[in-house]
Amino acid sequence: MSIYVICLTTNGGLPILTRKKGDCENLPFSTMASLNGFHMFFKSLGIRLNRTYAENWKYIWKDFDNSITIIICSVGIEDYVLDLLPEMVYGAFSLFISRDEMTHPTFAERLKKESKHYLPILDAILEAGISQFLGFSSCLLSTDNTHIVQRLNNDFSSQCGSLFCCLLVGQRIAAGTEGWWDLNIVDRQLLLLLLQTSCSLQNDIAVYLPKKSPNMAYRFITIPVSINNILAVICGTEPPLKRLVDLADNVFRNEVTLMQKLEKFIPCGISECIELDSAVIAIIIVNTRSRKYVFSTNIHHRASNKRYIGDFSYKDQLKLLFCQTFSNLEFLEKKSYQNHRNNCVADQYWCSDSNKFYAEVDEDNNIFGSLFISSIPTHTMKYIGKNLFSKILSEKTFCW
């Protein structure tokens, strides 16, 4: 898997930056110039060049606000990731520079001044595009999720005056307010990547939200409430940071035991109350509307210590199979096959010499996928998968 990102000025074609990730060499300047030349040539003919393919490589061109052109070159990357990458890259710039400033003739100078802020985020975006589920927020399912949401809504969010709050356990979201989940996935993911690349767990950073508020800055505040638990808040100029820290301390002061309990679920991502059958290797649950997911391996599986299947880890294998299911679902939606959606994609099966995969889609935009050992019969795989999916969704304390 490899990704190149090339950013140039739209009008003059002047290079702004190039970035790469994966097992690949630097792109020659002649190649970058040719890629931009194709785009400008078609534009002069009134044709918009969006995407093309050459052998195993995929190429995407996208203009933003008639100021920046972003070119993505990739191999081995899923299409839905490629569609999101230009938005994420431009969003990394837009976190620190307003939309109006981006359209100003001197925006290139401003980009140079802010490079120390957005370059780590760009690298994190490319890393997520290869190794994670870019475009979906990683979550943790615990029987205490309902309690946390109530604390966030009733005790913290209402008192601090912010609708956008969430509690992070490790790098997973344990619970978030309704306003947090209503944020566009680009804004949400960029903020979490900003925290991930920050050198401090407690932050008070002025940011623009590329989708929600591209010209008016908000404050992105993160407050550690324990070693691995961080409270994230988006708010205006008020209240002061000290008041928010004191409020967070008051709300979560008596939740030390709960915080420690949540930290135990960081490796597996799901509460121990959900027992996975010994034939299950790993599972993934995704909601395509709120763009969130839970990935969990079966720690009690006899092959749990065998991390790799050939050249792929279990997570890589499950990610590949999920992306295929997600692509099929998007294809049907784009083709307006809504009446046949459930019949076509409600149950999907993938079989190989090393494992089997079962996926189910419900009417609430949930995708549930299970990776099984190869020896399990297909009908048994479906029975286990459906029962497990039903049990997880019926657990009201999960707040899924």
C-alpha positions as CSV (number, residue, x, y, z in Angstrom):
1,M,0.0,0.0,0.0
2,S,1.3,3.4,-1.0
3,I,0.0,7.0,-1.0
4,Y,1.4,10.1,-2.5
5,V,-0.2,13.5,-1.8
6,I,0.7,16.5,-4.0
7,C,-0.6,20.0,-3.3
8,L,-0.3,22.9,-5.8
9,T,-1.7,26.3,-6.4
10,T,-4.7,25.9,-8.7
11,N,-4.0,28.9,-11.0
12,G,-0.2,28.7,-11.2
13,G,0.6,25.1,-10.5
14,L,3.2,26.1,-7.9
15,P,4.1,23.2,-5.6
16,I,3.0,23.7,-2.0
17,L,4.0,20.4,-0.5
18,T,4.3,16.7,-1.3
19,R,3.8,13.8,1.2
20,K,4.1,10.1,0.9
21,K,3.3,7.0,3.0
22,G,4.1,3.4,2.4
23,D,6.8,1.5,0.6
24,C,7.5,4.0,-2.2
25,E,10.2,6.3,-3.4
26,N,10.0,10.1,-3.9
27,L,8.1,11.2,-7.0
28,P,10.3,12.9,-9.6
29,F,9.4,16.5,-10.3
30,S,8.7,15.6,-13.9
31,T,6.0,13.2,-12.8
32,M,4.3,15.8,-10.5
33,A,4.4,18.3,-13.3
34,S,2.9,15.8,-15.7
35,L,0.1,15.0,-13.3
36,N,-0.8,18.7,-12.9
37,G,-0.4,19.2,-16.6
38,F,-3.1,16.6,-17.4
39,H,-5.4,18.3,-15.0
40,M,-4.9,21.8,-16.4
41,F,-5.1,20.6,-20.0
42,F,-8.5,19.0,-19.5
43,K,-9.7,22.0,-17.6
44,S,-8.8,24.2,-20.5
45,L,-11.1,22.1,-22.6
46,G,-13.9,22.5,-20.1
47,I,-13.5,18.9,-18.9
48,R,-13.1,18.1,-15.2
49,L,-10.6,15.3,-14.6
50,N,-11.6,13.6,-11.3
51,R,-10.0,10.1,-11.5
52,T,-8.1,7.7,-13.7
53,Y,-6.3,4.4,-13.4
54,A,-3.0,3.1,-14.7
55,E,-2.1,-0.5,-14.0
56,N,-2.4,-0.9,-10.2
57,W,-2.3,2.8,-9.5
58,K,-5.3,5.2,-8.9
59,Y,-5.1,8.9,-9.4
60,I,-7.5,11.6,-8.1
61,W,-7.5,15.3,-8.8
62,K,-9.6,17.8,-6.8
63,D,-9.7,21.6,-6.7
64,F,-10.7,23.5,-3.5
65,D,-12.0,27.1,-3.5
66,N,-10.1,27.8,-6.7
67,S,-6.9,28.1,-4.6
68,I,-5.4,24.6,-4.0
69,T,-5.3,21.5,-6.2
70,I,-4.8,18.2,-4.5
71,I,-3.6,15.2,-6.4
72,I,-3.7,11.7,-4.8
73,C,-1.7,8.8,-6.2
74,S,-2.2,5.4,-4.6
75,V,-1.9,1.7,-4.9
76,G,-3.8,-0.8,-2.7
77,I,-6.1,1.8,-1.1
78,E,-9.9,1.4,-1.1
79,D,-12.0,3.8,-3.2
80,Y,-14.0,5.2,-0.3
81,V,-10.7,6.2,1.4
82,L,-9.4,7.9,-1.8
83,D,-12.7,9.9,-2.1
84,L,-12.2,11.2,1.5
85,L,-8.4,11.8,1.4
86,P,-8.5,15.1,-0.5
87,E,-11.2,16.5,1.9
88,M,-9.1,15.4,4.9
89,V,-5.9,16.9,3.5
90,Y,-7.6,20.3,2.7
91,G,-9.3,20.1,6.1
92,A,-5.9,19.8,7.8
93,F,-5.0,23.2,6.2
94,S,-8.4,24.6,7.1
95,L,-8.2,23.7,10.8
96,F,-5.8,26.7,11.2
97,I,-6.6,28.9,8.3
98,S,-10.0,30.3,7.6
99,R,-11.8,29.7,4.3
100,D,-11.6,33.4,3.4
101,E,-7.8,33.4,4.0
102,M,-7.5,30.3,1.8
103,T,-8.9,32.2,-1.1
104,H,-6.7,35.3,-0.6
105,P,-3.8,35.7,-3.1
106,T,-1.2,35.5,-0.3
107,F,-2.6,32.2,1.2
108,A,0.6,30.3,0.3
109,E,2.6,32.4,2.7
110,R,0.1,31.7,5.4
111,L,0.4,28.0,4.7
112,K,4.2,28.1,5.2
113,K,3.7,29.8,8.6
114,E,1.2,27.2,9.8
115,S,3.1,24.1,8.5
116,K,4.3,23.1,11.9
117,H,0.7,22.6,13.0
118,Y,-0.8,20.8,10.0
119,L,2.1,18.6,8.8
120,P,1.9,16.1,11.7
121,I,-1.9,15.9,11.0
122,L,-1.2,15.2,7.3
123,D,1.1,12.4,8.2
124,A,-1.4,11.0,10.6
125,I,-4.1,11.2,7.9
126,L,-1.9,9.1,5.5
127,E,-1.1,6.6,8.2
128,A,-4.8,6.2,9.0
129,G,-5.6,5.8,5.3
130,I,-3.3,2.8,5.2
131,S,-3.7,1.1,8.6
132,Q,-7.0,2.3,10.0
133,F,-10.7,2.8,9.0
134,L,-10.3,6.4,7.7
135,G,-13.7,8.1,7.7
136,F,-15.0,6.2,10.7
137,S,-14.5,7.0,14.4
138,S,-13.2,4.2,16.6
139,C,-15.5,3.4,19.5
140,L,-15.5,1.3,22.6
141,L,-18.6,-0.6,23.7
142,S,-19.1,-0.9,27.4
143,T,-22.1,-1.5,29.6
144,D,-21.2,1.8,31.3
145,N,-21.7,3.8,28.1
146,T,-25.2,4.9,29.1
147,H,-24.0,6.2,32.4
148,I,-21.2,8.1,30.7
149,V,-23.6,9.7,28.2
150,Q,-25.8,10.8,31.0
151,R,-22.9,12.4,32.9
152,L,-21.8,14.1,29.7
153,N,-25.2,15.5,28.9
154,N,-26.7,16.3,32.3
155,D,-23.6,17.2,34.3
156,F,-21.0,18.5,32.0
157,S,-22.4,19.6,28.6
158,S,-25.4,21.5,30.1
159,Q,-23.1,23.3,32.6
160,C,-20.3,24.3,30.2
161,G,-22.7,25.3,27.5
162,S,-21.3,23.1,24.7
163,L,-23.2,20.6,22.6
164,F,-20.0,18.9,21.4
165,C,-18.4,16.7,24.0
166,C,-17.0,13.2,24.0
167,L,-15.0,10.9,26.3
168,L,-12.0,9.2,24.8
169,V,-10.6,6.0,26.2
170,G,-7.2,5.5,24.7
171,Q,-8.0,6.5,21.1
172,R,-11.5,5.1,21.2
173,I,-14.7,7.1,21.8
174,A,-16.5,5.7,24.8
175,A,-19.4,8.1,24.6
176,G,-20.4,11.4,22.9
177,T,-23.2,13.9,23.0
178,E,-25.7,14.0,20.1
179,G,-24.0,17.2,18.9
180,W,-20.7,15.4,18.7
181,W,-22.1,12.7,16.5
182,D,-23.8,15.3,14.3
183,L,-20.4,16.8,13.3
184,N,-19.3,15.9,9.8
185,I,-16.8,13.1,9.9
186,V,-14.1,15.3,8.4
187,D,-14.3,17.7,11.3
188,R,-14.6,15.0,13.9
189,Q,-11.6,13.0,12.6
190,L,-9.4,16.0,12.1
191,L,-9.9,17.0,15.8
192,L,-9.1,13.5,17.0
193,L,-6.0,13.5,14.8
194,L,-5.0,16.9,16.2
195,L,-5.2,15.4,19.7
196,Q,-3.3,12.3,18.6
197,T,-0.4,14.4,17.3
198,S,-0.4,16.9,20.1
199,C,2.5,16.8,22.6
200,S,0.1,17.5,25.5
201,L,-3.1,15.8,26.7
202,Q,-4.5,19.1,28.0
203,N,-5.1,21.6,25.2
204,D,-6.9,24.8,24.4
205,I,-6.5,25.3,20.7
206,A,-8.3,27.8,18.4
207,V,-9.4,25.9,15.3
208,Y,-11.7,26.3,12.3
209,L,-14.1,23.4,11.5
210,P,-13.8,22.9,7.7
211,K,-17.3,21.7,7.3
212,K,-19.2,23.3,10.2
213,S,-17.5,26.6,10.7
214,P,-14.8,27.4,8.1
215,N,-14.6,31.1,8.9
216,M,-15.4,31.4,12.6
217,A,-12.9,29.8,15.0
218,Y,-13.9,27.5,17.9
219,R,-11.9,26.3,20.8
220,F,-10.9,22.6,20.9
221,I,-10.3,21.7,24.5
222,T,-9.0,18.4,25.8
223,I,-8.9,17.6,29.5
224,P,-7.4,14.4,30.9
225,V,-9.7,12.9,33.6
226,S,-7.4,9.9,34.2
227,I,-4.3,8.3,32.7
228,N,-6.0,7.0,29.5
229,N,-9.3,8.9,29.6
230,I,-9.6,12.3,28.0
231,L,-12.6,14.7,27.8
232,A,-12.8,16.6,24.5
233,V,-15.0,19.7,24.1
234,I,-15.7,22.2,21.3
235,C,-16.8,25.6,22.6
236,G,-16.6,29.3,22.0
237,T,-14.6,31.9,23.9
238,E,-16.3,31.1,27.1
239,P,-16.0,29.4,29.6
240,P,-12.3,29.8,30.6
241,L,-10.1,26.7,30.6
242,K,-9.8,26.6,34.4
243,R,-13.5,26.5,34.8
244,L,-13.8,23.6,32.4
245,V,-11.0,21.7,34.2
246,D,-12.7,22.2,37.5
247,L,-16.1,21.1,36.1
248,A,-14.6,18.0,34.6
249,D,-12.9,17.2,37.9
250,N,-16.2,17.6,39.8
251,V,-18.2,15.5,37.3
252,F,-15.7,12.6,37.1
253,R,-14.1,12.8,40.5
254,N,-16.2,9.9,41.8
255,E,-15.8,7.8,38.7
256,V,-12.3,6.5,39.3
257,T,-13.4,2.9,39.4
258,L,-15.4,3.4,36.2
259,M,-12.4,5.0,34.4
260,Q,-10.1,2.1,35.4
261,K,-12.7,-0.4,34.2
262,L,-13.0,1.3,30.8
263,E,-9.2,1.2,30.4
264,K,-9.3,-2.6,30.6
265,F,-11.4,-2.6,27.4
266,I,-8.9,-0.6,25.3
267,P,-7.2,-3.7,23.7
268,C,-10.5,-5.6,22.8
269,G,-12.8,-2.6,22.4
270,I,-15.9,-4.4,23.7
271,S,-17.2,-5.4,27.2
272,E,-16.6,-8.8,28.6
273,C,-20.4,-9.3,28.9
274,I,-20.4,-10.2,25.2
275,E,-18.9,-13.7,24.9
276,L,-17.6,-14.5,21.5
277,D,-17.8,-18.1,20.2
278,S,-14.5,-19.9,19.9
279,A,-14.9,-20.0,16.1
280,V,-15.0,-16.2,15.9
281,I,-11.6,-14.6,15.3
282,A,-12.6,-11.0,15.2
283,I,-15.7,-8.8,14.7
284,I,-16.5,-5.3,13.4
285,I,-19.6,-3.2,13.9
286,V,-20.1,-0.1,11.8
287,N,-22.8,2.5,11.6
288,T,-22.6,4.2,8.3
289,R,-24.8,7.1,9.2
290,S,-22.9,8.3,12.3
291,R,-19.6,7.0,10.8
292,K,-18.5,5.1,13.9
293,Y,-17.1,1.6,14.3
294,V,-16.0,-1.0,16.9
295,F,-13.3,-3.5,16.1
296,S,-12.6,-6.4,18.5
297,T,-10.6,-9.6,18.4
298,N,-11.6,-12.7,20.3
299,I,-9.0,-12.8,23.1
300,H,-10.1,-16.3,24.1
301,H,-9.7,-17.7,20.6
302,R,-7.1,-20.4,20.5
303,A,-5.3,-18.7,17.6
304,S,-5.5,-15.2,19.1
305,N,-1.8,-15.1,19.5
306,K,-1.3,-15.9,15.8
307,R,-1.6,-12.3,14.6
308,Y,-1.0,-12.9,11.0
309,I,-2.8,-14.7,8.2
310,G,-0.1,-15.0,5.5
311,D,1.0,-11.4,5.0
312,F,-2.1,-9.9,6.6
313,S,-3.1,-9.3,10.2
314,Y,-6.6,-10.2,11.3
315,K,-7.5,-6.5,11.4
316,D,-6.1,-6.0,7.8
317,Q,-8.2,-9.0,6.6
318,L,-11.3,-7.8,8.3
319,K,-10.8,-4.3,7.0
320,L,-10.5,-5.6,3.5
321,L,-13.6,-7.6,3.8
322,F,-15.6,-4.8,5.4
323,C,-14.5,-2.3,2.7
324,Q,-15.8,-4.7,0.1
325,T,-19.2,-5.0,1.9
326,F,-19.3,-1.2,2.3
327,S,-18.5,-0.7,-1.4
328,N,-21.3,-3.0,-2.4
329,L,-23.7,-1.1,-0.1
330,E,-22.7,2.3,-1.6
331,F,-23.0,1.0,-5.1
332,L,-26.5,-0.1,-4.5
333,E,-27.4,3.2,-2.9
334,K,-25.9,5.2,-5.8
335,K,-27.8,3.1,-8.2
336,S,-31.1,3.7,-6.3
337,Y,-31.6,0.0,-5.6
338,Q,-33.2,0.8,-2.3
339,N,-36.1,-1.6,-2.7
340,H,-33.7,-4.5,-3.2
341,R,-31.0,-3.4,-0.7
342,N,-31.8,-5.7,2.1
343,N,-32.1,-8.7,-0.3
344,C,-28.8,-7.9,-2.0
345,V,-26.6,-7.0,0.9
346,A,-28.3,-8.1,4.1
347,D,-26.1,-11.3,4.1
348,Q,-22.7,-11.6,2.5
349,Y,-20.3,-14.5,2.7
350,W,-16.6,-14.7,1.8
351,C,-14.6,-17.9,2.1
352,S,-10.9,-18.6,1.7
353,D,-8.5,-21.3,2.8
354,S,-7.6,-19.5,6.0
355,N,-10.9,-18.1,7.2
356,K,-14.5,-17.2,6.5
357,F,-16.4,-13.9,6.7
358,Y,-20.0,-13.2,7.3
359,A,-21.6,-9.7,7.0
360,E,-25.1,-8.5,7.8
361,V,-26.7,-5.1,7.1
362,D,-29.8,-3.8,8.9
363,E,-32.3,-1.0,8.3
364,D,-30.6,1.3,10.8
365,N,-27.4,1.6,8.7
366,N,-25.5,-0.9,10.8
367,I,-23.0,-3.3,9.2
368,F,-21.9,-6.3,11.3
369,G,-19.0,-8.4,10.2
370,S,-17.5,-11.5,11.7
371,L,-14.3,-13.3,10.8
372,F,-14.4,-17.0,11.5
373,I,-12.0,-20.0,11.3
374,S,-12.2,-21.7,7.9
375,S,-13.6,-25.0,9.2
376,I,-16.9,-23.6,10.4
377,P,-19.9,-24.6,8.3
378,T,-21.6,-21.7,6.5
379,H,-25.0,-22.2,8.1
380,T,-23.4,-22.2,11.5
381,M,-21.4,-19.1,10.7
382,K,-24.6,-17.3,9.8
383,Y,-26.4,-18.5,13.0
384,I,-23.6,-17.4,15.3
385,G,-23.2,-14.1,13.4
386,K,-26.9,-13.2,13.6
387,N,-27.2,-14.1,17.3
388,L,-24.1,-12.1,18.2
389,F,-25.3,-9.0,16.2
390,S,-28.8,-9.2,17.8
391,K,-27.3,-9.5,21.3
392,I,-25.0,-6.5,20.9
393,L,-27.8,-4.3,19.5
394,S,-30.2,-5.3,22.1
395,E,-27.8,-4.3,24.9
396,K,-29.2,-0.9,25.7
397,T,-26.4,0.1,28.0
398,F,-24.0,0.2,25.0
399,C,-25.8,3.3,23.5
400,W,-24.8,2.2,20.0
